[in-house]
């Protein structure tokens, strides 16, 4: 292989790596946004549920069915879910920053190769 062919092959590989990284970043951003919306929705539901009297019948959805469940149980389950979603959001942010750093490195490599 000539030097030119090797450089072209390396450039193509870098470009593919760049495209994969961009796709991964997009997926991470979408997952982070979905998690954030779910957390906000759950916080709103818990706020509304908290303002209701304790003797109100509450139901938990499991699949297509609804089952009677005490309000206190729903509140505690919701609080645990919010905590889990919060830690998941932190993990998304860390992963996103790592992917963004990787993306910058790939961009630098492409720029160096283009010189």
MARMAR-252288 format. One record per residue: x, y, z of N, C-alpha, C in turn; residue in one letter. Coordinates in steps of 0.2 Angstrom, whole numbers, padded with zeros to 4 digits, always signed. Layout:
! residues N
XYZXYZXYZA
...
//
This chain:
! residues 115
+0004-0006+0000+0000+0000+0000+0004+0006+0000X
+0002+0011-0004+0006+0017-0004+0004+0021+0002X
+0008+0026+0004+0007+0031+0009+0000+0034+0009X
-0002+0036+0003-0008+0040+0002-0014+0035+0003X
-0014+0029+0001-0019+0024+0003-0020+0023+0010X
-0014+0022+0014-0014+0021+0021-0017+0027+0024X
-0016+0033+0022-0019+0039+0025-0026+0040+0024X
-0028+0038+0018-0035+0038+0016-0039+0033+0020X
-0036+0027+0021-0039+0022+0025-0040+0024+0033X
-0035+0027+0035-0035+0030+0042-0040+0035+0043X
-0040+0039+0038-0045+0045+0038-0052+0042+0038X
-0054+0037+0034-0060+0034+0034-0062+0030+0040X
-0057+0027+0043-0058+0024+0050-0060+0029+0055X
-0056+0035+0055-0057+0040+0060-0064+0043+0059X
-0066+0044+0052-0073+0047+0051-0078+0042+0053X
-0078+0036+0052-0082+0031+0055-0083+0031+0063X
-0077+0032+0066-0077+0032+0073-0080+0039+0075X
-0079+0044+0072-0083+0050+0073-0090+0050+0073X
-0092+0046+0067-0100+0046+0066-0103+0041+0072X
-0099+0036+0074-0102+0032+0079-0102+0035+0086X
-0097+0040+0087-0097+0044+0093-0103+0049+0093X
-0104+0052+0088-0109+0057+0087-0116+0053+0088X
-0117+0047+0086-0123+0043+0087-0124+0041+0094X
-0118+0039+0097-0119+0037+0104-0120+0043+0108X
-0118+0049+0107-0119+0055+0110-0127+0057+0110X
-0129+0056+0104-0136+0058+0102-0141+0053+0106X
-0139+0047+0107-0143+0042+0111-0143+0044+0118X
-0137+0045+0120-0136+0047+0127-0140+0053+0129X
-0140+0058+0125-0144+0064+0126-0151+0063+0126X
-0154+0058+0121-0161+0056+0121-0163+0053+0128X
-0158+0048+0130-0160+0044+0136-0160+0049+0142X
-0155+0054+0142-0155+0058+0148-0161+0062+0148X
-0164+0065+0142-0170+0069+0142-0176+0065+0144X
-0176+0059+0142-0182+0054+0144-0182+0053+0151X
-0176+0052+0154-0176+0051+0161-0178+0057+0165X
-0175+0063+0163-0177+0069+0166-0184+0071+0166X
-0188+0069+0160-0195+0070+0159-0199+0066+0164X
-0196+0059+0164-0200+0055+0169-0199+0057+0176X
-0193+0059+0178-0192+0061+0185-0197+0067+0186X
-0197+0072+0182-0202+0078+0183-0209+0076+0183X
-0211+0071+0179-0218+0069+0179-0219+0065+0186X
-0215+0061+0188-0216+0057+0194-0216+0062+0200X
-0212+0067+0200-0212+0072+0205-0219+0076+0206X
-0221+0078+0200-0228+0081+0200-0233+0076+0202X
-0233+0070+0200-0238+0065+0203-0238+0064+0210X
-0231+0064+0213-0231+0063+0220-0233+0069+0224X
-0232+0075+0221-0234+0082+0224-0242+0082+0224X
-0245+0080+0219-0252+0080+0219-0255+0074+0224X
-0252+0068+0224-0254+0063+0228-0253+0065+0235X
-0248+0069+0237-0246+0071+0244-0252+0075+0246X
-0255+0079+0242-0260+0084+0244-0267+0081+0245X
-0267+0074+0244-0274+0071+0244-0274+0068+0251X
-0280+0067+0254-0281+0064+0261-0278+0057+0261X
-0277+0054+0267-0274+0047+0267-0279+0042+0266X
-0286+0043+0266-0291+0038+0266-0293+0038+0258X
-0290+0041+0254-0292+0041+0247-0289+0034+0244X
-0293+0031+0240-0291+0025+0237-0286+0026+0231X
-0280+0023+0232-0275+0024+0226-0274+0018+0223X
-0272+0018+0217-0271+0012+0213-0264+0012+0209X
-0261+0007+0209-0254+0006+0206-0255+0002+0199X
-0252+0005+0194-0253+0002+0187-0248-0004+0186X
-0250-0009+0185-0245-0015+0183-0247-0018+0176X
-0243-0016+0171-0245-0018+0164-0252-0014+0162X
-0257-0018+0161-0263-0015+0159-0268-0015+0165X
-0266-0018+0170-0271-0018+0176-0269-0013+0181X
-0274-0012+0185-0273-0007+0191-0275-0011+0197X
-0270-0010+0203-0271-0013+0209-0272-0008+0214X
-0276-0009+0219-0277-0005+0225-0271-0005+0229X
-0268+0000+0231-0262+0000+0235-0262+0007+0239X
-0260+0006+0246-0260+0011+0250-0256+0017+0248X
-0259+0023+0249-0255+0030+0247-0248+0030+0250X
-0247+0028+0256-0240+0028+0259-0235+0024+0255X
-0238+0018+0253-0233+0014+0249-0232+0017+0242X
-0237+0020+0239-0235+0023+0232-0230+0029+0233X
-0231+0033+0239-0226+0038+0240-0219+0036+0241X
-0219+0031+0245-0212+0028+0247-0209+0025+0240X
-0213+0022+0236-0210+0019+0230-0208+0024+0225X
-0212+0029+0225-0211+0035+0221-0204+0039+0223X
-0203+0040+0229-0197+0043+0232-0191+0039+0230X
-0192+0032+0231-0186+0028+0229-0184+0029+0221X
-0190+0029+0217-0189+0030+0210-0186+0036+0208X
-0188+0042+0212-0185+0048+0210-0177+0048+0212X
-0176+0045+0218-0168+0045+0220-0164+0041+0214X
-0167+0035+0212-0164+0031+0207-0163+0035+0200X
-0168+0039+0198-0168+0043+0192-0163+0048+0193X
-0162+0051+0199-0157+0056+0200-0150+0054+0199X
-0149+0048+0202-0142+0045+0201-0141+0043+0194X
-0146+0041+0190-0146+0039+0183-0144+0045+0179X
-0147+0051+0181-0146+0057+0178-0138+0059+0179X
-0136+0058+0185-0129+0060+0186-0124+0055+0182X
-0126+0049+0181-0122+0044+0177-0122+0046+0170X
-0128+0048+0167-0129+0051+0160-0124+0057+0159X
-0124+0061+0164-0120+0067+0163-0112+0066+0163X
-0110+0061+0167-0103+0059+0167-0102+0055+0160X
-0106+0051+0158-0105+0047+0152-0105+0052+0146X
-0109+0057+0146-0110+0062+0141-0103+0066+0141X
-0101+0068+0146-0094+0072+0146-0089+0068+0144X
-0089+0061+0145-0083+0057+0143-0084+0056+0135X
-0090+0055+0133-0091+0055+0126-0089+0061+0122X
-0091+0067+0125-0089+0073+0122-0082+0074+0122X
-0078+0072+0127-0071+0072+0127-0068+0068+0121X
-0071+0062+0121-0068+0057+0115-0070+0061+0109X
-0075+0064+0108-0077+0067+0102-0072+0073+0100X
-0070+0077+0105-0065+0082+0104-0058+0079+0102X
-0056+0073+0105-0050+0070+0103-0050+0068+0096X
-0056+0065+0094-0057+0062+0087-0056+0068+0082X
-0059+0074+0084-0059+0080+0079-0052+0082+0079X
-0048+0082+0084-0041+0084+0084-0037+0080+0079X
-0038+0073+0080-0035+0069+0075-0037+0070+0068X
-0043+0071+0067-0045+0072+0060-0042+0079+0057X
-0041+0084+0061-0038+0090+0059-0031+0089+0058X
-0028+0085+0062-0020+0084+0061-0019+0080+0055X
-0024+0076+0053-0023+0071+0048-0024+0076+0041X
-0029+0081+0042-0030+0085+0036-0024+0089+0034X
-0020+0091+0039-0014+0095+0037-0009+0092+0033X
//
